[in-house]
Structure formats: C-alpha cells, structure tokens
Amino acid sequence: MKEFEGKAAVVTGAGGGIGRASAMAFAERGASVAVADIQIEGGAETVRMIQEKGGNALFVRTDVSDSSEVRALISKTVETYGRLDLALNNAGIGSANAPTAGYPEEDWNRIIGINLTGVWLCMKYEIQQMAKQGGGAIVNTASVMGLTGLTQICGYTAAKHGVVGLTKVAAMEYATQGIRITAICPGFVETPMMDEAAQIAGVKKEDFYTALAGFSSAKRVGKPEEIAAAVMWLCSDAASYVIGSTLVVDGGWTSGYVLR
C-alpha cells in the first residue's frame, strides 16, 4: 500500500516548480491531489503529468489572496474526494527590488496578500475541514528569507518571516486536534520564479544560477524534487512528533560561508 493511499491533498502554486514537484510526489505516493494555481495552463499541465503516470488529480484555478476562491478550492476537493488530509500552501510570488523607504506600496500589498495572507486563508479553511475529520498535515512554504534578511526585498522577507510565525501559532493551537502544521524554508531552487528573477535582472539563466550556487555550501542550487521530498516527510507518519517546526532545505546557505 502506498504511503498516502486513500488520502486527499491540496497543493497551491502547483502549476510549476516546487508546487508541481510536490503535487506529483503526493500522487506517486497514492494521494488524490487538488492542483491549485492562478495559472490555468501550468495547473492543467501538472494534472496531465500526474494522470499520465496513473495518478488522480483535478485542477482548481485559485487566487489564494481571495477568501471565496480558497473556500471554493477546499469545497471542490472535499466534494470530489470526500476528504482533505494533506496540504502544501506553496503559492507565492517574487518581490520588487527596492530599498525599504522606496518600496512601492502596491507591491508591498500584493506580496503580503499572496505570500502571507494567502497562506493564512488556506490554513483557515484547511483546518476547518481537517478538524471535522479528526486530523491532517499542513506544510507552509516559507523561505530562507523567513529566517534571515536580504536587502532590497523587504516585502518578500517580511511575508516569509510572517509565514514562519503564523505556522508556529497555528501548530500550537491545533496539535491536540490531530492537525500537524509545519513550515519548510527552501534556499535557492530552480523554479519559474527564479527564472523570472534572472530575466528581470537581465542576466542569462545559467549565469544567474551559477552565481546563486556560490551562496550554498553544496555549491549548487536545489531541485524542486528535493524540496518536495522534504514536504513528503513532513506530511508522513515518520514526522508524527514534528509540530510547529521549520525545516530548512537550503544546501547549507544559512549555516554560514565556506572559505575556499
């Protein structure tokens, strides 16, 4: 029997990158997966990839900053699969690059709305459903920028710090109801968001990733599948006593600097 056989999972931001890799990993382990993303084409492609491998998935277009759409996502999942057991709240966007005093207010509001409020809204309705069933596992995607700071991206850094704190509070509140809530902090990973960052910077993708690799002890950037593997563990029974924790998967980036 597969690890998540008979269970249902929701993955937001599943149209590519870490979200897609995680949705596929859930399906490979037997879960039925609700693939959520604002990008219809990417989300539909993820569903196709899961189904092509014999998995069970549906796509629900979802703007996580809109509470009515998040409610609809959870309702559609339960309507289709009869339950909700696992969730990865992964949807997020990159940040404007500007010093704090010059950071555009519209960019601040947008990134907080999606990267922080979106995680809270998803948890809100996931928890309500899981509480009815007697338990579940939720993982929130934060970032190494939720543990440290980086100049020029105050909005992103604030949102990801918020995700870490929000995870701790919710985990304490619902642990006795059988709902385990944790967060994951990826380092630099090969994702469409990072590809876009390279494009905005006017740098070739290969050169951009080479530069980012220099920040990690491993001297390479991560793969989405490596982050997904950590998510699977956090959602599994093997992590049954892991509550409110933040798992860092960054190739050693936050450990310090390596002298060569």
Buried (B, 14 or more C-beta within 10 A) or exposed (E): EEBBEEBBBBBBBBBBBBBBBBBBBBBBBBBBBBBBBBBEEBBBBBBEBBEEEEBBBBBBBBBBBBBEBBBBBBBBBBEBBEBBBBBBBBBBBBBBBBEEEEBEEEBBEBBBBBBBBBBBBBBBBBBEBBBEBEEBBBBBBBBBBBBEEEEBBBBBBBBBBBBBBBBBEBBEEBEEBEBBBBBBBBBBBBBBBBBEBBEEEEBEBEEBBBBBBEBBBBEBBBBBBBBBBBBBBBBBEEBEEBBBBBBBBBBBBBEEEEEE
